[in-house]
């Protein structure tokens, strides 16, 4: 088997920024940031809802 045909070739017009985005660590960090934002928004909304409920009942 010829090793040159099995190795993926990087096109010369690919920007370094795109190569960095292909790293699994970068994808993991982006996903964790999105999840963190969702969790923070959910905590704020739930806190506001419980404050509303406490004002209505009290």
C-alpha positions, 0 to 999 in steps of 0.5 A: 500500500502506498502511504501517500494515498492514505494520509489526508492532505491539507489543502493549501487554501485552508486557513490556520483559524479553521485548523484550530477549530478542528481540534477536539479540545476547541470543540469541547471548550465551545460546548462547555461554554454554551452549556455554562451559559444555558445553566446560568440562564436557567438558574436566573429564571428559576430564581426569579420564578421562586421569588415571584412565587414567594411574593404571591404567597406572602 
